[in-house]
Amino acid sequence: MAKVKSSYICQKCGAEHSQWHGQCKECGAWNTLVEEIVDKKEKTVFSDTVKVKKTLLNIIEVETGDEPRIITPSQELNRVLGGGIVLGSVCLIGGEPGIGKSTLLLQLALKMAKKVLYVSGEESASQIKMRADRLTDVQNPNCYLFTETSLEKILQAAKKMLPDFIIIDSIQTLHSQLLDSSPGSVSQIRECSNEIISFAKSFQIPVFLVGHITKDGQIAGPKVMEHMVDVVLNFDGDRNHIFRLLRAGKNRFGSTVEIGIFEMVNHGLREVKNPSQLLITKKLEDLSGNAIVVSQEGNRPLLLEVQALVSSAVYGTPQRSSTGYDAKRLNMLLAVMEKRAGFLLGAKDVFLNITGGIKTDDTALDLAVIAAILSSNEDMAISQKYCFCGEVGLSGEIRPVSHIDQRISEAEKMGYEKIFVSGLNTLSPSKFGIEVAAINKIDQLADYLFN
């Protein structure tokens, strides 16, 4: 009887070791090595790859053309994908549990006028049907459900059916008969992903894969899986809020800077056509500590509301808390305000919040953050017709930001009367119907707002 060959594989990075160690030598993670049988059985899974004679080609002689795409009913998804689903592409979508990954893809399957194979290894057919009835009244008659976790059976059914595209929820539940390791292990995920990608390329059928994430927010499984697929989408948001953001971490067929915004309602996910209008809270009176910023997500300008609360520290050590904004950057801005402009906030609690559960790292928020903090500290409201857009440097200077013309145009479209920007921006204020206030230092901002 032949000896069974096994290796110790890191469940975090996928590195293979001949013997067990407490720490992975590749990624440094502790207690992540698991023994897995790596000898494959006789190959019976899909292997009908298209044989093409390979020749050397000069790059100048290569002919190019537009990739054929499937246009989906979701304009937000089309935006993030770069115009639609490319034939033969494999898209991996990851996100927190309960954030809406399965809902997004089930809505897509129900609304498209295409033949869809929806494979679920986590839910029964009756569970999916109950959710489908809740999401929409009009359902795709060519949407077929297959509750299976065997990779061989899934690919055989897909080869027989030849759908227009396939949804697999999730890749961590699949297992191949070629390996003896358990579903969700590094070996199984790598093998299943490789076979699915080979099938998609051979038959030019696009595939959506749902991926679980770890406690660190990374897609579970070997990192090589993200290199293998064509598109990696991140679906995130705060479960306590209604907004969900769809971003592309990798896209071989389009840009990775676009963002799709959805709203979670009772009947599923709804596209947000004008997020600026929904994210700004309507107030009956002017309140201190509020400032509006014109952010930029990809090529889409977005108005966000920054809220700040400054109060005396009653528990000894001052607290610094931030929601939706980098806490380290908040500490930096407070240090700049004290050092460069003389605002004494070292003995006060500072709390910051970006409304709507939105998280952003756009440096253009700096100016609005400082304005909100000053407004709360002075207990003087900023006019609801004012908005801000500028990065703050360590010397207290206001630095220019990208796409300033688009940001100003968005503020004008939303009805704002004045926008504060850096004096170093190269633009002609006369072409805008909104007053553009150019400032160079943060102490000038206080003079503009409160003097």
Secondary structure, 3 states (H helix, E strand, C coil): CCCCCEEEEECCCCCEECCCCCECCCCCCECCEEEEECCCCCCCCCCCCCCCCCCCCCCCCCCCCCCCEECCCCHHHHHHHCCCEECCCEEEEEECCCCCHHHHHHHHHHHCCCCEEEEECCCCHHHHHHHHHHHCCCCCCCEEEECCCEHHHHHHHHHHHCCCEEEEECHHHCECCCCCCCCCCHHHHHHHHHHHHHHHHHHCCCEEEEECECCCCCECCCCHHHHHCCEEEEEECCCCCCEEEEEEEEECCCCCCCEEEEEEECCEEEECCCHHHHHCCCCCCCCCCEEEEEEEECCEEEEEEEEEEEEECCCCCCCEEEECCCHHHHHHHHHHHHHHHCCCCCCEEEEEEEHHHCCCCCCCHHHHHHHHHHHHHHCCCCCCCEEECCEECCCCEEECCCCHHHHHHHHHHCCCCEEEEECCCCCCHHHCCCEEEEECEHHHHHHHHHC
